[in-house]
Amino acid sequence: MTDERGEFALPALPTGQYRLQIALQGFKTYTNEGLTLGAGQVVRQTFVIEVGALAENITVAASA
């Protein structure tokens, strides 16, 4: 979750490769794959998400 400015922090992540996914209903999902973090590294990035098409899931169940 973000704060009121849309910012978030993920402190103390272990070194390695990460996949970041930003999703909110009504917006296109943004995925950043192959994000590599080193020891003690601080990364600051800006993301712009776009308004997306609305989607609905409908489940129909029937019994005889």
N, CA, C and O atoms as a Tripos MOL2 file, in Angstrom:
@<TRIPOS>MOLECULE
protein
  256   255    64     0     0
PROTEIN
NO_CHARGES

@<TRIPOS>ATOM
      1 N           0.8470   -1.1830    0.0000 N.3       1 MET1
      2 CA          0.0000    0.0000    0.0000 C.3       1 MET1
      3 C           0.8890    1.2400    0.0000 C.2       1 MET1
      4 O           1.9960    1.2310    0.5370 O.2       1 MET1
      5 N           0.3860    2.2880   -0.6040 N.am      2 THR2
      6 CA          1.1380    3.5390   -0.6580 C.3       2 THR2
      7 C           0.6330    4.5080    0.4030 C.2       2 THR2
      8 O          -0.4150    4.3030    1.0150 O.2       2 THR2
      9 N           1.4130    5.5730    0.6020 N.am      3 ASP3
     10 CA          0.9460    6.6270    1.5010 C.3       3 ASP3
     11 C           0.1040    7.6220    0.7060 C.2       3 ASP3
     12 O          -0.2130    7.3740   -0.4570 O.2       3 ASP3
     13 N          -0.2570    8.7340    1.3200 N.am      4 GLU4
     14 CA         -1.1230    9.7150    0.6580 C.3       4 GLU4
     15 C          -0.4910   10.3600   -0.5630 C.2       4 GLU4
     16 O          -1.1970   10.9480   -1.3830 O.2       4 GLU4
     17 N           0.8340   10.2610   -0.7020 N.am      5 ARG5
     18 CA          1.5220   10.8070   -1.8800 C.3       5 ARG5
     19 C           1.7720    9.7440   -2.9520 C.2       5 ARG5
     20 O           2.3480   10.0390   -3.9990 O.2       5 ARG5
     21 N           1.3430    8.5270   -2.6930 N.am      6 GLY6
     22 CA          1.5590    7.4480   -3.6510 C.3       6 GLY6
     23 C           2.9280    6.8100   -3.5170 C.2       6 GLY6
     24 O           3.3610    6.0850   -4.4120 O.2       6 GLY6
     25 N           3.6150    7.0670   -2.4160 N.am      7 GLU7
     26 CA          4.9580    6.5220   -2.2150 C.3       7 GLU7
     27 C           4.9020    5.3180   -1.2860 C.2       7 GLU7
     28 O           4.0150    5.1990   -0.4410 O.2       7 GLU7
     29 N           5.8740    4.4300   -1.4660 N.am      8 PHE8
     30 CA          5.9780    3.2700   -0.6000 C.3       8 PHE8
     31 C           7.4380    2.8900   -0.4500 C.2       8 PHE8
     32 O           8.2650    3.2500   -1.2880 O.2       8 PHE8
     33 N           7.7590    2.1700    0.6040 N.am      9 ALA9
     34 CA          9.1290    1.7240    0.8620 C.3       9 ALA9
     35 C           9.1070    0.2500    1.2300 C.2       9 ALA9
     36 O           8.1880   -0.2340    1.8910 O.2       9 ALA9
     37 N          10.1310   -0.4430    0.7910 N.am     10 LEU10
     38 CA         10.3060   -1.8510    1.1280 C.3      10 LEU10
     39 C          11.6920   -1.9780    1.7590 C.2      10 LEU10
     40 O          12.6420   -2.3530    1.0720 O.2      10 LEU10
     41 N          11.8240   -1.6790    3.0310 N.am     11 PRO11
     42 CA         13.1410   -1.6790    3.6710 C.3      11 PRO11
     43 C          13.6590   -3.0880    3.9480 C.2      11 PRO11
     44 O          12.8920   -4.0320    4.1380 O.2      11 PRO11
     45 N          14.9800   -3.1950    3.9630 N.am     12 ALA12
     46 CA         15.6880   -4.4120    4.3810 C.3      12 ALA12
     47 C          15.3650   -5.6400    3.5370 C.2      12 ALA12
     48 O          15.2230   -6.7380    4.0760 O.2      12 ALA12
     49 N          15.2480   -5.4710    2.2330 N.am     13 LEU13
     50 CA         15.0530   -6.6320    1.3610 C.3      13 LEU13
     51 C          16.3980   -7.3260    1.1470 C.2      13 LEU13
     52 O          17.4190   -6.6560    0.9900 O.2      13 LEU13
     53 N          16.4100   -8.6400    1.1380 N.am     14 PRO14
     54 CA         17.6610   -9.3520    0.8650 C.3      14 PRO14
     55 C          18.1350   -9.0960   -0.5690 C.2      14 PRO14
     56 O          17.3290   -8.8060   -1.4540 O.2      14 PRO14
     57 N          19.4400   -9.2050   -0.7880 N.am     15 THR15
     58 CA         20.0210   -9.0890   -2.1240 C.3      15 THR15
     59 C          19.3840  -10.1290   -3.0290 C.2      15 THR15
     60 O          19.1520  -11.2650   -2.6180 O.2      15 THR15
     61 N          19.1010   -9.7300   -4.2760 N.am     16 GLY16
     62 CA         18.5400  -10.6880   -5.2170 C.3      16 GLY16
     63 C          17.7160  -10.0270   -6.2950 C.2      16 GLY16
     64 O          17.6880   -8.8030   -6.4210 O.2      16 GLY16
     65 N          17.0380  -10.8640   -7.0790 N.am     17 GLN17
     66 CA         16.1890  -10.3990   -8.1680 C.3      17 GLN17
     67 C          14.7500  -10.3330   -7.6810 C.2      17 GLN17
     68 O          14.2830  -11.1970   -6.9400 O.2      17 GLN17
     69 N          14.0540   -9.2720   -8.1210 N.am     18 TYR18
     70 CA         12.6810   -9.0680   -7.6990 C.3      18 TYR18
     71 C          11.7890   -8.7390   -8.8930 C.2      18 TYR18
     72 O          12.2500   -8.2840   -9.9400 O.2      18 TYR18
     73 N          10.5000   -8.9850   -8.6950 N.am     19 ARG19
     74 CA          9.4670   -8.6120   -9.6660 C.3      19 ARG19
     75 C           8.5080   -7.7090   -8.9120 C.2      19 ARG19
     76 O           7.9440   -8.1070   -7.8930 O.2      19 ARG19
     77 N           8.3240   -6.4960   -9.4090 N.am     20 LEU20
     78 CA          7.4370   -5.5320   -8.7830 C.3      20 LEU20
     79 C           6.1820   -5.4040   -9.6220 C.2      20 LEU20
     80 O           6.2560   -5.1870  -10.8310 O.2      20 LEU20
     81 N           5.0180   -5.5380   -8.9770 N.am     21 GLN21
     82 CA          3.7550   -5.4110   -9.6890 C.3      21 GLN21
     83 C           2.8920   -4.3760   -8.9780 C.2      21 GLN21
     84 O           2.6770   -4.4520   -7.7680 O.2      21 GLN21
     85 N           2.4030   -3.4070   -9.7480 N.am     22 ILE22
     86 CA          1.5400   -2.3620   -9.2150 C.3      22 ILE22
     87 C           0.1630   -2.5490   -9.8450 C.2      22 ILE22
     88 O           0.0260   -2.5460  -11.0680 O.2      22 ILE22
     89 N          -0.8520   -2.7120   -9.0010 N.am     23 ALA23
     90 CA         -2.1930   -2.9780   -9.5180 C.3      23 ALA23
     91 C          -3.2250   -2.2620   -8.6660 C.2      23 ALA23
     92 O          -3.1150   -2.2040   -7.4410 O.2      23 ALA23
     93 N          -4.2250   -1.7190   -9.3360 N.am     24 LEU24
     94 CA         -5.3530   -1.0810   -8.6720 C.3      24 LEU24
     95 C          -6.5370   -1.1880   -9.6080 C.2      24 LEU24
     96 O          -6.4080   -0.9520  -10.8100 O.2      24 LEU24
     97 N          -7.6850   -1.5400   -9.0680 N.am     25 GLN25
     98 CA         -8.8800   -1.6920   -9.8980 C.3      25 GLN25
     99 C          -9.1380   -0.4120  -10.6910 C.2      25 GLN25
    100 O          -9.1090    0.6900  -10.1420 O.2      25 GLN25
    101 N          -9.3930   -0.5780  -11.9940 N.am     26 GLY26
    102 CA         -9.6610    0.5490  -12.8720 C.3      26 GLY26
    103 C          -8.4270    1.0750  -13.5820 C.2      26 GLY26
    104 O          -8.5300    1.9730  -14.4190 O.2      26 GLY26
    105 N          -7.2460    0.5230  -13.2570 N.am     27 PHE27
    106 CA         -5.9970    0.9310  -13.8860 C.3      27 PHE27
    107 C          -5.3070   -0.2880  -14.4930 C.2      27 PHE27
    108 O          -5.5240   -1.4190  -14.0570 O.2      27 PHE27
    109 N          -4.4770   -0.0430  -15.5010 N.am     28 LYS28
    110 CA         -3.6890   -1.1230  -16.0820 C.3      28 LYS28
    111 C          -2.6380   -1.5580  -15.0700 C.2      28 LYS28
    112 O          -2.0630   -0.7280  -14.3670 O.2      28 LYS28
    113 N          -2.3930   -2.8520  -14.9990 N.am     29 THR29
    114 CA         -1.3830   -3.3910  -14.0940 C.3      29 THR29
    115 C           0.0000   -3.1350  -14.6760 C.2      29 THR29
    116 O           0.2310   -3.3540  -15.8650 O.2      29 THR29
    117 N           0.9180   -2.6690  -13.8350 N.am     30 TYR30
    118 CA          2.2970   -2.4130  -14.2490 C.3      30 TYR30
    119 C           3.1810   -3.4720  -13.6030 C.2      30 TYR30
    120 O           3.0860   -3.7120  -12.4000 O.2      30 TYR30
    121 N           4.0400   -4.1060  -14.3970 N.am     31 THR31
    122 CA          4.9590   -5.1110  -13.8790 C.3      31 THR31
    123 C           6.3760   -4.7680  -14.3020 C.2      31 THR31
    124 O           6.6410   -4.5130  -15.4770 O.2      31 THR31
    125 N           7.2880   -4.7650  -13.3300 N.am     32 ASN32
    126 CA          8.7080   -4.5300  -13.5830 C.3      32 ASN32
    127 C           9.4380   -5.8140  -13.1860 C.2      32 ASN32
    128 O           9.5490   -6.1310  -12.0020 O.2      32 ASN32
    129 N           9.9300   -6.5430  -14.1760 N.am     33 GLU33
    130 CA         10.6150   -7.8060  -13.9020 C.3      33 GLU33
    131 C          12.1140   -7.6150  -14.0110 C.2      33 GLU33
    132 O          12.5830   -6.7380  -14.7360 O.2      33 GLU33
    133 N          12.8670   -8.4340  -13.2940 N.am     34 GLY34
    134 CA         14.3220   -8.3960  -13.3800 C.3      34 GLY34
    135 C          14.9430   -7.2450  -12.6050 C.2      34 GLY34
    136 O          16.0320   -6.7870  -12.9500 O.2      34 GLY34
    137 N          14.2770   -6.7770  -11.5750 N.am     35 LEU35
    138 CA         14.8150   -5.7140  -10.7320 C.3      35 LEU35
    139 C          15.8280   -6.3560   -9.7870 C.2      35 LEU35
    140 O          15.4540   -7.1640   -8.9370 O.2      35 LEU35
    141 N          17.1070   -6.0060   -9.9280 N.am     36 THR36
    142 CA         18.1680   -6.6060   -9.1270 C.3      36 THR36
    143 C          18.6100   -5.6420   -8.0380 C.2      36 THR36
    144 O          18.9650   -4.4960   -8.3160 O.2      36 THR36
    145 N          18.5870   -6.1160   -6.7950 N.am     37 LEU37
    146 CA         19.0220   -5.3110   -5.6650 C.3      37 LEU37
    147 C          20.3040   -5.8710   -5.0830 C.2      37 LEU37
    148 O          20.4400   -7.0780   -4.8840 O.2      37 LEU37
    149 N          21.2510   -4.9650   -4.8110 N.am     38 GLY38
    150 CA         22.5100   -5.3540   -4.1790 C.3      38 GLY38
    151 C          22.4670   -5.0310   -2.7000 C.2      38 GLY38
    152 O          21.5250   -4.4010   -2.2200 O.2      38 GLY38
    153 N          23.4940   -5.4650   -1.9760 N.am     39 ALA39
    154 CA         23.5740   -5.2360   -0.5340 C.3      39 ALA39
    155 C          23.6280   -3.7410   -0.2290 C.2      39 ALA39
    156 O          24.4530   -3.0210   -0.7910 O.2      39 ALA39
    157 N          22.7530   -3.2750    0.6560 N.am     40 GLY40
    158 CA         22.7370   -1.8900    1.0750 C.3      40 GLY40
    159 C          22.2910   -0.8970    0.0110 C.2      40 GLY40
    160 O          22.4290    0.3110    0.2040 O.2      40 GLY40
    161 N          21.7700   -1.3700   -1.0860 N.am     41 GLN41
    162 CA         21.3820   -0.5060   -2.1990 C.3      41 GLN41
    163 C          20.0330    0.1630   -1.9280 C.2      41 GLN41
    164 O          19.1070   -0.4530   -1.4010 O.2      41 GLN41
    165 N          19.9530    1.4320   -2.3010 N.am     42 VAL42
    166 CA         18.6940    2.1740   -2.2260 C.3      42 VAL42
    167 C          18.2900    2.5210   -3.6530 C.2      42 VAL42
    168 O          19.0650    3.1320   -4.3880 O.2      42 VAL42
    169 N          17.0890    2.1360   -4.0450 N.am     43 VAL43
    170 CA         16.5860    2.3890   -5.3950 C.3      43 VAL43
    171 C          15.3640    3.2820   -5.2810 C.2      43 VAL43
    172 O          14.4650    3.0200   -4.4820 O.2      43 VAL43
    173 N          15.3350    4.3260   -6.0750 N.am     44 ARG44
    174 CA         14.1570    5.2110   -6.1210 C.3      44 ARG44
    175 C          13.6860    5.2340   -7.5640 C.2      44 ARG44
    176 O          14.4540    5.5630   -8.4690 O.2      44 ARG44
    177 N          12.4260    4.8850   -7.7790 N.am     45 GLN45
    178 CA         11.8620    4.8550   -9.1250 C.3      45 GLN45
    179 C          10.5100    5.5430   -9.1250 C.2      45 GLN45
    180 O           9.8110    5.5830   -8.1120 O.2      45 GLN45
    181 N          10.1590    6.0820  -10.2770 N.am     46 THR46
    182 CA          8.8560    6.7020  -10.4690 C.3      46 THR46
    183 C           8.0790    5.8820  -11.4860 C.2      46 THR46
    184 O           8.6040    5.5330  -12.5440 O.2      46 THR46
    185 N           6.8430    5.5780  -11.1680 N.am     47 PHE47
    186 CA          6.0040    4.7970  -12.0600 C.3      47 PHE47
    187 C           4.7630    5.5950  -12.4060 C.2      47 PHE47
    188 O           4.2330    6.3240  -11.5680 O.2      47 PHE47
    189 N           4.3030    5.4600  -13.6260 N.am     48 VAL48
    190 CA          3.0670    6.0840  -14.0720 C.3      48 VAL48
    191 C           2.1490    4.9650  -14.5200 C.2      48 VAL48
    192 O           2.4780    4.2110  -15.4360 O.2      48 VAL48
    193 N           0.9940    4.8580  -13.8740 N.am     49 ILE49
    194 CA          0.0440    3.8390  -14.2990 C.3      49 ILE49
    195 C          -1.0740    4.5230  -15.0740 C.2      49 ILE49
    196 O          -1.4280    5.6710  -14.8080 O.2      49 ILE49
    197 N          -1.6150    3.7930  -16.0320 N.am     50 GLU50
    198 CA         -2.6250    4.3350  -16.9350 C.3      50 GLU50
    199 C          -4.0090    3.8080  -16.5690 C.2      50 GLU50
    200 O          -4.1580    2.6930  -16.0680 O.2      50 GLU50
    201 N          -5.0080    4.6320  -16.8310 N.am     51 VAL51
    202 CA         -6.3790    4.1870  -16.6400 C.3      51 VAL51
    203 C          -6.6230    3.0250  -17.5920 C.2      51 VAL51
    204 O          -6.2590    3.0920  -18.7660 O.2      51 VAL51
    205 N          -7.2290    1.9770  -17.0950 N.am     52 GLY52
    206 CA         -7.4650    0.7960  -17.9110 C.3      52 GLY52
    207 C          -8.9450    0.5490  -18.0920 C.2      52 GLY52
    208 O          -9.7920    1.2410  -17.5270 O.2      52 GLY52
    209 N          -9.2280   -0.4440  -18.8880 N.am     53 ALA53
    210 CA        -10.6170   -0.8380  -19.1210 C.3      53 ALA53
    211 C         -11.1520   -1.5200  -17.8690 C.2      53 ALA53
    212 O         -10.4240   -2.2390  -17.1840 O.2      53 ALA53
    213 N         -12.4030   -1.2940  -17.5800 N.am     54 LEU54
    214 CA        -13.0280   -1.9730  -16.4630 C.3      54 LEU54
    215 C         -13.2470   -3.4350  -16.8260 C.2      54 LEU54
    216 O         -13.5630   -3.7540  -17.9730 O.2      54 LEU54
    217 N         -13.0840   -4.3000  -15.8740 N.am     55 ALA55
    218 CA        -13.2650   -5.7270  -16.1200 C.3      55 ALA55
    219 C         -14.2090   -6.2880  -15.0740 C.2      55 ALA55
    220 O         -14.2500   -5.8160  -13.9380 O.2      55 ALA55
    221 N         -14.9650   -7.2940  -15.4680 N.am     56 GLU56
    222 CA        -15.8960   -7.9440  -14.5700 C.3      56 GLU56
    223 C         -15.6490   -9.4310  -14.6230 C.2      56 GLU56
    224 O         -15.3780   -9.9820  -15.6900 O.2      56 GLU56
    225 N         -15.7400  -10.0840  -13.4860 N.am     57 ASN57
    226 CA        -15.7100  -11.5360  -13.4360 C.3      57 ASN57
    227 C         -17.0910  -11.9810  -12.9940 C.2      57 ASN57
    228 O         -17.6020  -11.5430  -11.9630 O.2      57 ASN57
    229 N         -17.6820  -12.8500  -13.7820 N.am     58 ILE58
    230 CA        -19.0030  -13.3760  -13.4560 C.3      58 ILE58
    231 C         -18.8900  -14.8860  -13.3680 C.2      58 ILE58
    232 O         -18.4040  -15.5380  -14.2920 O.2      58 ILE58
    233 N         -19.3400  -15.4340  -12.2590 N.am     59 THR59
    234 CA        -19.3250  -16.8880  -12.0790 C.3      59 THR59
    235 C         -20.7680  -17.3650  -12.0190 C.2      59 THR59
    236 O         -21.5630  -16.8860  -11.2110 O.2      59 THR59
    237 N         -21.0890  -18.3100  -12.8830 N.am     60 VAL60
    238 CA        -22.4370  -18.8740  -12.9140 C.3      60 VAL60
    239 C         -22.3420  -20.3370  -12.5040 C.2      60 VAL60
    240 O         -21.5690  -21.1010  -13.0820 O.2      60 VAL60
    241 N         -23.1170  -20.7190  -11.5200 N.am     61 ALA61
    242 CA        -23.1230  -22.1030  -11.0650 C.3      61 ALA61
    243 C         -24.5670  -22.6000  -11.0710 C.2      61 ALA61
    244 O         -25.4800  -21.9020  -10.6290 O.2      61 ALA61
    245 N         -24.7550  -23.7990  -11.5720 N.am     62 ALA62
    246 CA        -26.1070  -24.3630  -11.6180 C.3      62 ALA62
    247 C         -26.0340  -25.8440  -11.2660 C.2      62 ALA62
    248 O         -25.0280  -26.5090  -11.5120 O.2      62 ALA62
    249 N         -27.1060  -26.3380  -10.6950 N.am     63 SER63
    250 CA        -27.1720  -27.7700  -10.4440 C.3      63 SER63
    251 C         -28.4860  -28.3130  -10.9870 C.2      63 SER63
    252 O         -29.5010  -27.6180  -11.0360 O.2      63 SER63
    253 N         -28.4320  -29.5860  -11.3950 N.am     64 ALA64
    254 CA        -29.6260  -30.2030  -11.9760 C.3      64 ALA64
    255 C         -30.4250  -30.9080  -10.9180 C.2      64 ALA64
    256 O         -31.4680  -31.4890  -11.2170 O.2      64 ALA64
@<TRIPOS>BOND
     1     1     2 1
     2     2     3 1
     3     3     4 2
     4     3     5 am
     5     5     6 1
     6     6     7 1
     7     7     8 2
     8     7     9 am
     9     9    10 1
    10    10    11 1
    11    11    12 2
    12    11    13 am
    13    13    14 1
    14    14    15 1
    15    15    16 2
    16    15    17 am
    17    17    18 1
    18    18    19 1
    19    19    20 2
    20    19    21 am
    21    21    22 1
    22    22    23 1
    23    23    24 2
    24    23    25 am
    25    25    26 1
    26    26    27 1
    27    27    28 2
    28    27    29 am
    29    29    30 1
    30    30    31 1
    31    31    32 2
    32    31    33 am
    33    33    34 1
    34    34    35 1
    35    35    36 2
    36    35    37 am
    37    37    38 1
    38    38    39 1
    39    39    40 2
    40    39    41 am
    41    41    42 1
    42    42    43 1
    43    43    44 2
    44    43    45 am
    45    45    46 1
    46    46    47 1
    47    47    48 2
    48    47    49 am
    49    49    50 1
    50    50    51 1
    51    51    52 2
    52    51    53 am
    53    53    54 1
    54    54    55 1
    55    55    56 2
    56    55    57 am
    57    57    58 1
    58    58    59 1
    59    59    60 2
    60    59    61 am
    61    61    62 1
    62    62    63 1
    63    63    64 2
    64    63    65 am
    65    65    66 1
    66    66    67 1
    67    67    68 2
    68    67    69 am
    69    69    70 1
    70    70    71 1
    71    71    72 2
    72    71    73 am
    73    73    74 1
    74    74    75 1
    75    75    76 2
    76    75    77 am
    77    77    78 1
    78    78    79 1
    79    79    80 2
    80    79    81 am
    81    81    82 1
    82    82    83 1
    83    83    84 2
    84    83    85 am
    85    85    86 1
    86    86    87 1
    87    87    88 2
    88    87    89 am
    89    89    90 1
    90    90    91 1
    91    91    92 2
    92    91    93 am
    93    93    94 1
    94    94    95 1
    95    95    96 2
    96    95    97 am
    97    97    98 1
    98    98    99 1
    99    99   100 2
   100    99   101 am
   101   101   102 1
   102   102   103 1
   103   103   104 2
   104   103   105 am
   105   105   106 1
   106   106   107 1
   107   107   108 2
   108   107   109 am
   109   109   110 1
   110   110   111 1
   111   111   112 2
   112   111   113 am
   113   113   114 1
   114   114   115 1
   115   115   116 2
   116   115   117 am
   117   117   118 1
   118   118   119 1
   119   119   120 2
   120   119   121 am
   121   121   122 1
   122   122   123 1
   123   123   124 2
   124   123   125 am
   125   125   126 1
   126   126   127 1
   127   127   128 2
   128   127   129 am
   129   129   130 1
   130   130   131 1
   131   131   132 2
   132   131   133 am
   133   133   134 1
   134   134   135 1
   135   135   136 2
   136   135   137 am
   137   137   138 1
   138   138   139 1
   139   139   140 2
   140   139   141 am
   141   141   142 1
   142   142   143 1
   143   143   144 2
   144   143   145 am
   145   145   146 1
   146   146   147 1
   147   147   148 2
   148   147   149 am
   149   149   150 1
   150   150   151 1
   151   151   152 2
   152   151   153 am
   153   153   154 1
   154   154   155 1
   155   155   156 2
   156   155   157 am
   157   157   158 1
   158   158   159 1
   159   159   160 2
   160   159   161 am
   161   161   162 1
   162   162   163 1
   163   163   164 2
   164   163   165 am
   165   165   166 1
   166   166   167 1
   167   167   168 2
   168   167   169 am
   169   169   170 1
   170   170   171 1
   171   171   172 2
   172   171   173 am
   173   173   174 1
   174   174   175 1
   175   175   176 2
   176   175   177 am
   177   177   178 1
   178   178   179 1
   179   179   180 2
   180   179   181 am
   181   181   182 1
   182   182   183 1
   183   183   184 2
   184   183   185 am
   185   185   186 1
   186   186   187 1
   187   187   188 2
   188   187   189 am
   189   189   190 1
   190   190   191 1
   191   191   192 2
   192   191   193 am
   193   193   194 1
   194   194   195 1
   195   195   196 2
   196   195   197 am
   197   197   198 1
   198   198   199 1
   199   199   200 2
   200   199   201 am
   201   201   202 1
   202   202   203 1
   203   203   204 2
   204   203   205 am
   205   205   206 1
   206   206   207 1
   207   207   208 2
   208   207   209 am
   209   209   210 1
   210   210   211 1
   211   211   212 2
   212   211   213 am
   213   213   214 1
   214   214   215 1
   215   215   216 2
   216   215   217 am
   217   217   218 1
   218   218   219 1
   219   219   220 2
   220   219   221 am
   221   221   222 1
   222   222   223 1
   223   223   224 2
   224   223   225 am
   225   225   226 1
   226   226   227 1
   227   227   228 2
   228   227   229 am
   229   229   230 1
   230   230   231 1
   231   231   232 2
   232   231   233 am
   233   233   234 1
   234   234   235 1
   235   235   236 2
   236   235   237 am
   237   237   238 1
   238   238   239 1
   239   239   240 2
   240   239   241 am
   241   241   242 1
   242   242   243 1
   243   243   244 2
   244   243   245 am
   245   245   246 1
   246   246   247 1
   247   247   248 2
   248   247   249 am
   249   249   250 1
   250   250   251 1
   251   251   252 2
   252   251   253 am
   253   253   254 1
   254   254   255 1
   255   255   256 2
@<TRIPOS>SUBSTRUCTURE
     1 MET1         2 RESIDUE 1 A MET
     2 THR2         6 RESIDUE 1 A THR
     3 ASP3        10 RESIDUE 1 A ASP
     4 GLU4        14 RESIDUE 1 A GLU
     5 ARG5        18 RESIDUE 1 A ARG
     6 GLY6        22 RESIDUE 1 A GLY
     7 GLU7        26 RESIDUE 1 A GLU
     8 PHE8        30 RESIDUE 1 A PHE
     9 ALA9        34 RESIDUE 1 A ALA
    10 LEU10       38 RESIDUE 1 A LEU
    11 PRO11       42 RESIDUE 1 A PRO
    12 ALA12       46 RESIDUE 1 A ALA
    13 LEU13       50 RESIDUE 1 A LEU
    14 PRO14       54 RESIDUE 1 A PRO
    15 THR15       58 RESIDUE 1 A THR
    16 GLY16       62 RESIDUE 1 A GLY
    17 GLN17       66 RESIDUE 1 A GLN
    18 TYR18       70 RESIDUE 1 A TYR
    19 ARG19       74 RESIDUE 1 A ARG
    20 LEU20       78 RESIDUE 1 A LEU
    21 GLN21       82 RESIDUE 1 A GLN
    22 ILE22       86 RESIDUE 1 A ILE
    23 ALA23       90 RESIDUE 1 A ALA
    24 LEU24       94 RESIDUE 1 A LEU
    25 GLN25       98 RESIDUE 1 A GLN
    26 GLY26      102 RESIDUE 1 A GLY
    27 PHE27      106 RESIDUE 1 A PHE
    28 LYS28      110 RESIDUE 1 A LYS
    29 THR29      114 RESIDUE 1 A THR
    30 TYR30      118 RESIDUE 1 A TYR
    31 THR31      122 RESIDUE 1 A THR
    32 ASN32      126 RESIDUE 1 A ASN
    33 GLU33      130 RESIDUE 1 A GLU
    34 GLY34      134 RESIDUE 1 A GLY
    35 LEU35      138 RESIDUE 1 A LEU
    36 THR36      142 RESIDUE 1 A THR
    37 LEU37      146 RESIDUE 1 A LEU
    38 GLY38      150 RESIDUE 1 A GLY
    39 ALA39      154 RESIDUE 1 A ALA
    40 GLY40      158 RESIDUE 1 A GLY
    41 GLN41      162 RESIDUE 1 A GLN
    42 VAL42      166 RESIDUE 1 A VAL
    43 VAL43      170 RESIDUE 1 A VAL
    44 ARG44      174 RESIDUE 1 A ARG
    45 GLN45      178 RESIDUE 1 A GLN
    46 THR46      182 RESIDUE 1 A THR
    47 PHE47      186 RESIDUE 1 A PHE
    48 VAL48      190 RESIDUE 1 A VAL
    49 ILE49      194 RESIDUE 1 A ILE
    50 GLU50      198 RESIDUE 1 A GLU
    51 VAL51      202 RESIDUE 1 A VAL
    52 GLY52      206 RESIDUE 1 A GLY
    53 ALA53      210 RESIDUE 1 A ALA
    54 LEU54      214 RESIDUE 1 A LEU
    55 ALA55      218 RESIDUE 1 A ALA
    56 GLU56      222 RESIDUE 1 A GLU
    57 ASN57      226 RESIDUE 1 A ASN
    58 ILE58      230 RESIDUE 1 A ILE
    59 THR59      234 RESIDUE 1 A THR
    60 VAL60      238 RESIDUE 1 A VAL
    61 ALA61      242 RESIDUE 1 A ALA
    62 ALA62      246 RESIDUE 1 A ALA
    63 SER63      250 RESIDUE 1 A SER
    64 ALA64      254 RESIDUE 1 A ALA
